């Protein structure tokens, strides 16, 4: 969540009493739904430990927006119920965010390569096959999968192949755009497509995958 410096964080830390668990869950869902509709709302994050301690941080464009949210009638009723039943204690802090940054671990991609195509790529210095029997130049991009899609792709398109090479790719090393999109119009499933060749440096690991007599089984490398 990058909103720019100067927005407000309302930090609500609490200890649950353990009373009325079902009612508390319904209330929490309703408060989040209601907060979404308020002027200046940016987002919310929440976590709770098994021992009942928890924290919820809501983010607002201005301190006035945060103060207005506190006075919404349903929110006031929830605060009262919290003191009566749901909490042993709580604390509210209001802070101004002056700086923020974020990091996310890159999601690796997988390409299914024919052994001969992978051997040719190692000799050439880059991989340029889009899919079985089709080049990057012909297709315009290279077909890839996320881990959970690999078995389905192998079963649909490589049912008569005995051996494949799983190329695991680091998208940050590709040097080309990766677009997650449907493989054909109307498809409900989206796949990552690489719009350029795969440099060998982007291949973080290779695994030989052999088909069982009854068909492809989930490769050990992806379990």
Secondary structure, DSSP 8 states (H G I E B T S, - for coil): ----TT-EEEEEEEEE----HHHHHHHHHHHHHHHHTSTTEEEEEEEE-TTSEEEEEEEESSHHHHHHHHT-HHHHHHHHHIIIIIEEEEEEEEEE------------EEEEE-HHHHHHHHHHTEE-EEETTEEHHHHSSEE-B-GGGHHHHHHHH-TT-SEEEEEEE-GGGS-S-EEEEESSTT-SSEEEEESS-EEGGGEEEEEEEE-BTTB----GGG-
